[in-house]
């Protein structure tokens, strides 16, 4: 029986990179039926909202979605559709893998970090206002419930993957109430998993940033409030090749949305220049989530083979291939 998945093509290069994922999954022979639901900048022009209700209805019905990058105006205009999706669907866990890939000339090797970012609270809750004419205030919100569920998912998921070291990231030395609560709840939850891990520890966020650029191989799983997780997950992506190779997932109690974490890059749209790798890796993780583990492993193997050949790597990774050529190389490695 075919599994129906919501597909949000996205803005800019989004249709090209999600199209690549569709082709590769089709070549794998996985029986997925795509339900297209458009959101973002072009929909805003047509319907007056970047996130029509039918998009949310589709995701709630299908429980799983693959999304391309969406444009968010800077400073003015509509609020982030990505943030709205997380809030509307209560996708409280943002999971960002940072994994070393073959064929890339980078300073670090053998990085395998999994970052869990709380996705609905903190300064990203968007509770802000002007204070008179010349000052603005944003309110940082941390709750026990929100913290407990991200920490529990991090421990459960990491234990199932056989990971051995979990680190909570905070700034509780200064923000003693908000980050202090996040740290406190983390250790309360950790007591249920002490026998499953070799090490459970903590780092202050600024020190964590330094540690990651000096000795990233010491770290395994990071658990972060929303803002720190946003920043550190991009830092981790930089260690493994940049946002072009960085997959992401937003997961709630019974809904999961998979997406690349890079932007929509509208100036490159339609030019066969976009690197589809982050979307392909997100789609691979979606296959694992759906229970197609064997197909996901085949997909990763085909991606690795394409990356080892400079002629089939995209230009941002030191190769000469475009979006279509990289996609064809991955499919060729699946079927060859």
C-alpha positions in Angstrom: 0.0 0.0 0.0 1.4 3.4 -1.0 2.2 5.8 1.8 1.0 9.4 1.2 3.4 12.1 2.1 2.8 15.9 1.9 5.3 17.6 -0.4 5.8 21.4 0.0 8.0 22.3 -3.0 9.2 25.6 -1.5 10.4 28.9 -3.0 13.4 29.7 -5.1 15.5 26.6 -5.6 12.9 24.6 -3.6 11.1 22.9 -6.5 14.5 21.8 -8.0 15.8 20.2 -4.8 12.5 18.6 -3.8 12.2 17.4 -7.4 15.6 15.7 -7.0 14.4 13.9 -3.9 11.2 12.7 -5.7 13.3 11.3 -8.5 15.7 9.4 -6.2 12.9 8.0 -4.1 11.1 6.9 -7.2 14.3 5.1 -8.4 14.5 3.4 -5.1 11.1 1.8 -5.7 9.6 3.0 -2.5 5.8 3.3 -2.8 5.2 6.9 -1.9 2.4 9.0 -3.2 3.1 12.7 -3.1 0.4 15.2 -2.1 1.5 18.6 -3.3 0.7 21.5 -1.0 2.2 24.9 -1.9 3.2 27.5 0.7 5.5 30.5 0.9 6.2 33.6 -1.1 4.4 32.8 -4.3 1.3 31.6 -2.4 1.3 34.8 -0.5 0.9 36.8 -3.7 -1.9 34.6 -4.8 -3.9 33.9 -1.7 -2.9 36.6 0.8 -1.2 34.2 3.2 2.0 32.3 2.9 0.5 29.3 4.8 -3.0 28.4 3.6 -5.0 26.2 5.9 -5.0 23.4 3.3 -1.3 22.9 3.8 -1.8 22.3 7.5 -4.8 20.0 6.8 -2.7 18.0 4.4 0.2 17.5 6.9 -2.2 16.7 9.7 -3.9 14.1 7.5 -0.7 12.4 6.2 1.4 12.8 9.4 4.6 13.2 7.4 5.8 16.0 5.1 8.9 16.8 3.0 9.4 20.5 2.6 11.7 22.6 0.4 13.2 25.9 1.6 10.8 28.9 2.0 11.6 32.6 1.8 11.2 34.7 5.0 11.4 38.5 4.5 14.0 40.2 6.6 12.8 43.0 9.0 9.4 43.5 7.4 6.7 41.4 5.7 5.1 38.1 6.8 6.5 36.0 9.7 8.5 32.9 9.1 6.4 30.0 7.6 8.8 27.6 9.1 8.2 28.9 12.6 4.4 29.0 12.0 4.5 25.3 10.9 6.3 24.3 14.0 3.8 26.2 16.2 0.6 25.1 14.4 1.6 21.5 14.3 3.4 21.5 17.7 6.6 20.2 16.1 8.6 20.7 19.3 11.8 18.8 18.4 14.2 20.1 15.7 16.7 17.4 15.0 19.9 18.3 13.2 22.5 15.7 12.3 26.0 16.8 11.5 27.8 13.9 9.8 31.1 13.8 7.9 30.6 12.8 4.3 33.1 11.2 1.9 34.9 13.2 -0.8 34.8 16.6 1.0 38.1 18.3 1.8 37.5 19.6 5.3 39.6 20.2 8.4 37.7 17.6 10.4 37.0 13.9 9.9 34.6 11.4 11.5 32.2 14.0 13.0 28.9 12.5 14.0 26.9 15.0 16.1 23.2 14.9 16.7 21.7 18.2 17.9 18.2 18.4 19.5 16.8 21.9 19.5 13.6 22.8 21.4 11.4 24.2 18.7 8.5 26.2 20.2 9.7 28.3 23.1 12.6 30.6 24.1 13.0 33.9 22.3 11.7 32.2 19.1 8.2 32.3 20.7 7.9 35.7 19.1 6.6 37.5 22.2 8.0 40.9 21.6 6.8 44.5 21.5 8.0 48.1 21.4 8.7 49.9 24.7 7.9 53.4 23.8 9.3 54.8 20.5 13.0 53.9 20.8 13.3 50.5 22.5 12.0 47.0 21.8 11.6 44.0 24.2 11.5 40.3 23.5 10.5 37.9 26.2 12.3 34.6 26.7 9.9 31.8 27.6 11.1 28.4 29.0 8.6 26.0 30.5 9.0 22.7 32.4 6.7 20.9 30.0 8.4 22.1 26.9 11.9 21.3 28.3 10.9 17.9 29.6 9.5 16.6 26.3 12.6 17.7 24.2 14.9 16.2 26.7 13.0 12.9 26.9 12.9 12.7 23.1 16.7 13.3 22.9 17.4 10.5 25.4 15.0 8.1 23.8 16.1 8.7 20.3 19.8 8.7 21.2 19.5 5.5 23.2 17.7 3.8 20.3 20.6 4.8 18.0 23.2 3.5 20.4 24.7 6.8 21.2 26.7 7.1 24.5 27.2 10.8 25.4 24.6 13.5 25.9 25.4 17.2 26.6 22.9 19.9 27.7 23.8 23.4 26.5 22.7 26.5 28.5 23.6 29.9 29.9 22.3 29.3 33.4 25.2 31.1 35.0 23.6 34.4 33.8 20.0 33.5 33.0 19.4 31.7 36.2 15.6 31.4 35.9 15.0 30.5 32.3 18.2 28.6 31.4 18.4 27.5 35.0 15.0 25.8 34.5 16.1 24.1 31.3 19.2 22.8 33.0 17.3 21.6 36.0 14.7 19.7 34.0 17.4 18.1 31.8 19.0 16.5 34.8 15.7 15.4 36.2 14.9 13.6 33.0 18.5 12.3 32.8 18.0 10.3 36.0 15.7 7.9 34.0 18.5 7.2 31.5 21.7 7.2 33.6 22.4 3.5 32.9 22.0 3.9 29.2 24.8 6.4 28.6 28.5 6.6 29.4 28.4 10.3 30.0 25.8 12.9 30.6 27.2 16.4 31.1 26.7 20.2 30.4 28.4 23.1 28.6 27.7 26.8 28.8 26.8 27.9 25.3 29.7 30.2 24.6 32.2 27.5 25.7 30.3 25.0 23.7 30.8 27.1 20.5 34.6 27.2 21.2 34.7 23.4 22.0 33.0 22.6 18.7 35.5 24.5 16.6 38.5 23.1 18.5 37.6 19.4 19.2 34.2 18.5 17.8 34.9 14.8 17.8 34.5 14.8 21.6 30.7 15.4 21.2 27.9 13.1 20.4 24.4 14.5 21.3 23.6 18.1 22.2 20.3 19.2 23.8 19.6 23.0 23.4 17.0 25.6 24.0 15.7 27.1 20.7 18.0 30.0 20.1 21.3 28.3 21.1 20.2 25.3 19.0 19.6 27.4 16.0 23.1 28.9 16.2 25.0 25.8 17.1 23.3 23.6 14.6 24.6 25.9 11.8 28.1 25.8 13.4 27.9 22.0 13.3 26.9 22.2 9.6 29.9 24.3 8.9 32.1 21.6 10.3 30.8 19.1 7.8 30.5 21.1 4.6 28.0 23.9 5.2 24.2 24.3 5.0 24.2 22.7 1.5 24.8 19.3 3.2 22.7 19.8 6.3 19.4 17.9 6.7 16.8 18.7 9.3 13.7 17.3 10.9 10.9 18.8 13.0 9.0 16.2 15.0 6.0 16.2 17.3 4.0 13.6 19.0 2.6 12.1 15.8 3.7 14.4 12.9 7.1 14.8 11.3 8.3 17.4 8.8 11.6 16.9 7.0 13.5 19.7 5.3 16.9 21.1 4.2 18.0 23.9 6.5 19.4 26.2 3.9 17.6 29.1 2.3 15.6 29.4 -0.9 18.4 31.2 -2.8 16.1 32.8 -5.4 18.9 34.2 -7.5 19.9 30.6 -8.4 16.4 29.3 -9.1 16.0 27.5 -12.4 19.8 27.6 -13.2 20.7 23.9 -12.4 23.1 25.2 -9.8 21.5 24.2 -6.5 23.0 21.4 -4.4 20.2 19.0 -3.6 22.2 17.1 -1.0 20.6 18.5 2.1 17.1 17.7 0.7 18.2 14.2 -0.3 19.6 13.6 3.2 16.4 14.9 4.7 14.4 12.6 2.5 16.7 9.7 3.5 15.9 10.4 7.2 12.2 10.6 6.3 12.5 7.1 4.9 14.0 5.8 8.1 11.2 7.4 10.0 8.6 5.7 7.8 10.3 2.3 8.3 12.0 2.0 5.0 15.4 1.5 6.6 16.9 -0.7 3.8 15.9 1.8 1.1 17.4 4.7 3.2 20.7 2.8 3.6 20.8 2.2 -0.2 20.2 5.9 -0.7 23.0 6.9 1.6 25.4 4.5 -0.2 24.4 6.0 -3.6 25.0 9.5 -2.3 28.4 8.6 -0.8 29.4 7.1 -4.1 28.4 10.3 -6.0 30.3 12.5 -3.6 33.5 10.5 -4.0 33.7 11.4 -7.7 34.6 15.1 -8.3 32.8 15.0 -11.6 29.5 14.3 -9.9 29.9 16.6 -6.9 28.2 20.0 -7.2 30.2 23.1 -7.6 29.9 24.3 -4.0 31.6 21.0 -3.0 34.5 21.4 -5.4 32.9 19.5 -8.3 31.4 20.4 -11.6 27.9 18.9 -11.6 24.7 20.7 -11.5 21.5 19.7 -9.7 20.3 17.4 -12.5 23.8 15.8 -12.9 24.2 15.0 -9.2 20.7 13.6 -9.1 21.4 11.3 -12.1 24.7 10.2 -10.5 22.9 9.2 -7.3 20.2 7.3 -9.3 22.9 5.6 -11.4 24.6 4.4 -8.2 21.3 3.0 -7.1 20.7 1.0 -10.2 24.2 0.4 -11.5 
